[in-house]
Amino acid sequence: MKKKRKSINFIHKLKSVRKEIKFIFLISLSSVLLIEIVFKNYNAPYHSFYVIGDIYLKICYSIVATSIFFLINQHIPKENRNVKTNKFIHNKLVTVFNELSWLSERLDIDKKNLDITEEMVKLACEKINPNSPVVEFQINIFSNWREYLIYKTNKINRLLSDVMTLNSSIETELLGHIVNMLDALDQFYYLDNKNMGLGKDLTFYSRPISNLYEENYKLHKILSSGKYKIYLNTNMNDFLKNRNTKK
């Protein structure tokens, strides 16, 4: 069973090679096999055809050799390193997902998959008195929404900052959404200014809150369908499934 798991991982490591590299490699390998097995049995009609074909064959051999060298010496070692870091990245982002899920419950937004629109957040914020106390699972108790949002944004910021320490191991698309979430967190800067009131409701912060949900939803889709799920045999919905089962 253990050997089978390793072989499956190796197949997925091959699949993670960029499409352009795989395409060029397959074309070159096919050309080498076709020329060596078929076309070499026939005489070229002109000497120039032979010269061009010989040059093309050498280029194809070079591409095949370079691709194999890249796979063995660069791609697989990098993927082996990523397998170890992906668990850390995944777990941190799962915690971010959970934190935003709990925030949606405090906002009274019933949307388990976090596909939450700006309009939904705005409507929820219009109904909230910013001076009202906030209780999260009877454990974390805050005297008002300013304290709660400071706690929540600082916690998410720390989690994302921890992930960014391994930015070289993060896929470009996923990294973009993480950076956008950090940018959305920067929009909460007025929370630290206690001389500035939050107003009669929370609509002032509806835009940055909705930006967090939008980017986190896109991030969640990547983690649920990409190599992070393949390597870990899990996804971010496991927490909610287990939680609903207990209920």
N, C-alpha and C positions, 0 to 999 in steps of 0.2 A: 504493500500500500504506500509505503514511504517513497519507494522508487517511482511509483506511478505518479505521485504528487510532484516529484522533481521534474519528471518529463513534461507534465502539464505546464509547470511554471516555465520550462525552457521554451515550449511552444508559444506561450504568451509573450515571452521576451522577444522571440522572433517577430511576432505580430506587432510589437511596439516599435519596430524599426520604421522610420519615416517612409511614407508611400512612394516618394520620388526615388529613394534609394532602392526600394524593392522593385520598382518598375524598371529602372535602368539595369539592375542586376539580372532580372528575368529576361529582358531583351538581349542582353549581352550573352548570357548563358545559352539561351535558345539559338542565337546566331552561331556561337562556337560549335554547338552540337550539330546544327544543320550543315555548316560548312565542312566540318571534319568528317561527318558520316555520309553526307549526300553530295555536296557540290565538288568535293575533292576528287570524285570519281569521273568528273567531266573536265574536258579541256576548255580553257577560256577562249572565247572567240577572238579576242584581241589581247595583246600584251598589256595594254592599259587596264583592261578589266582585271587581269591577274594582279597587277600592282595595287590597284585600288582595293581589291578583295583581300589581299595580303595585309595591307595597312589596316583595313577594317577589322580583320581577324586579330591582329596584334592589339588593337585598341580594346576589343572585347575581352581578350585574355587579361589585359591590364585591369579593366574594370572589375572582372570577376575576382581576380586576385586581391585587388584593393578592398572590395566589398567584404571578402572573407576575413582579411586582416582587420578591417574596421569592426566587424562583428565580434571577433575573438578578443581583440586587444582593447577595444573601447566600449562598444555597446553593451556586451554582456557584463563586464565588470561594473559599468555604470548602473545597469539594471539591478545587479546584485546589491549594490549600495542603496539604490532606491527602494528595494524591497524592505530593507531594514528601516529606512527613514519614513516610508509611507505609513507605517503603523502609527508612528508618532504624529505625523501630519493629520492622518485620518481621525485619530482620537481627539486631537485638539479641535478640529473642525466639527466633530460630532458634538462636543461640548458647546461650541458656539451655536450650533443648531438648536440644542436643548435650551440654552439661555434665551434665544429669540422666541422659542416656542412658549416658554414660561412668560415672557413679556407679552406675547399675543393673548395669553389667558388673562393677564392683569388688565389688558386693554379691552377685554371681553370680545375678542375676535375669534370666532370658532372656525379655524382653518388649520387643520393638522399638518398639511404638507407645506405650509408657509408660502403658498402661492398667493401672496397678499398684495393687493393693488394700493396705489396711493389714495384712491377714493375711499377704500375700506378703512385705512388708517386715519384719514381725515375725519370721517364720520365718527369713528371711535373716540378720537381725541376731543371732539366737540362736546362729548358727553361727560368728560372727566374734569372734576375739580382738582386743580394741581395742588391744592392745600390739603387734600384728603390723605389719610394714612394708607400705606400699601403693605399688604401682608403676602409673602410668598411661601406657601406651604407651611404656614404656622412656624416657620423657622426664622426667616429673615423678615424683620419688621422695621418699617421706615415711617417716619412721622409725616412725610409728604412726598410728592412725585419728584421733586428736585433731588432729594437724597436717594431715591430709588433709581433714577436715571443715571446719577453719578456712579452709583454702585454697579449698575448694569453695563454702562459704556466702558468703565474702567476695566471690568472683568473681561469683556469681549476684546478690548484693546490689548490686554496682556496676553490673551490666548492667541490672537492673530500675530502679535509681535514675536511670540515664541515660534510660531510656524515660519515667520519670515527669516529666522536664523538659518533655516535650511532652504532658502529660496533657490539655490542652484539645483535642488532636487525636485522642484515643483514644476509641473507642466505650465507652459506659457499661458494657456487659456485660464487655468485655475488661478495662477498667480495674478492675472489681471483682475479677477473678481475679488481676491483678497485685498489688493491695493485699493480697489474702489470702496470696499467696506471700511478700510482704514480712513479713507478720505471722507466717507459719510460720518464716521465717528468724530472727525475734526469739526464737523458742523454743530456739535453740541457744546462748543466752547463757552457759551453764555451760562452754562450750568454752574460754573465755578464763581460767577459774579453774583454774590448774594444780594447786592444792591439792586439788581434787576429782577423784577417780578416775572413770573411765568405767564401772567395774564389770567383771564377768567376761565380758560381751558388750556388744553395742550396742543392746540393747532399750530403754535409757533414751531413745534418740533415734529410735526407730521411729515414734512418732507424728508429730513434725514432719517427718520424711523422707517419710512417706506423705502428709501434707498437701501437701507440695510437689508430689508426683507427681499427686495428685488435681486440684489447681488447674491444673497445667501441662497435664494431659490435656484439661481443659475449654478452656483457652486455645488449645491446639493445634487443637481442632476448629473454633473460631471462625476462626482464621487460615487453615485449610485450605478453608473453605467461604464465607467472607465476602468483602468488598470488597478485603481485603489480597491475597488470591489473584488476584482479577480484575485488579487494577492491575499486579501483578508477574509474572503468568503463571507462578507457581511455587508450591510449598508445602513444608512442613517435612520431607516424606518424601524430597525430592530428595537430601539429604545421605546418608541411609541407603541409598537405591537405588544411588547412585554408589559408595558404600563397599562394598556387597555385590557390585557388578559387578567391582570391582578384585580382590576376593577370589577 
